[in-house]
């Protein structure tokens, strides 16, 4: 059915047990983006309004539908450089639940640009 | 494609609809701003899915809704949004031009201290440009500043 809606509190498998649909609602990624730090144009995304290029290796995605608080979970990764040994990701401290950050850091402790950067967030939306 | 009547629909659900039904729009516009004299210039890049929503109309809430949420966040006792319903229940805005969408995005994602006073003082702190007007390589990225000679231009 086009644009139909199924309302259910529980999903039940024939043999493997049942699952409360709250797990699906609460456990799904609410915002994500894939981009290159060479130009910060998103290749693919959901619930992102912009990405701010804040310097080499430093990117700040902003959300269209904010999170309800700064207490959301952010995860980041990159596959564009073997020199990066740390990717830091989280909520941006001064922005409530409306922005996040991702930093790509090399073995010397400097933030440097890389490509194929991924960022995703889980948590409660406002 | 016509936008469904979305007032009262959760904003996240609208974004999911848009992702499924609209093609992303890569904008050539960039917003360059400085919010600290000690830091390099920052460059805001619009998201293509968001731009598609802005051009389509009937999806995004008025930018004033985000300002109301920002007011709540600025309160010293803020822990959690309690007026998130404003995002979902306020009448969505009509279709914007790309230029209007950039203005909306500045008011949403740039610090208010920058865009509210962009034309005050003797230092240029916000510029809208095309991406080809930015340096073509990332060399010395952390030293980039807005060219103050643009004031005279």
Interface residues (C-beta under 8 A of the other chain):
Chain A: X3 X30 X33 X38 X39 X40 X41 X42 X45 X46 X47 X48 X49 X50 X51 X52 X53 X54 X55 X56 X60 X62 X64 X65 X66 X68 X69 X95 X96 X97 X98 X99 X113 X125 X126
Chain B: X4 X10 X11 X12 X15 X16 X19 X26 X39 X40 X42 X43 X44 X45 X46 X47 X48 X49 X50 X53 X60 X66 X69 X70 X72 X73 X78 X79 X80 X81 X83 X84 X87 X105 X108 X109 X131 X138 X141 X142
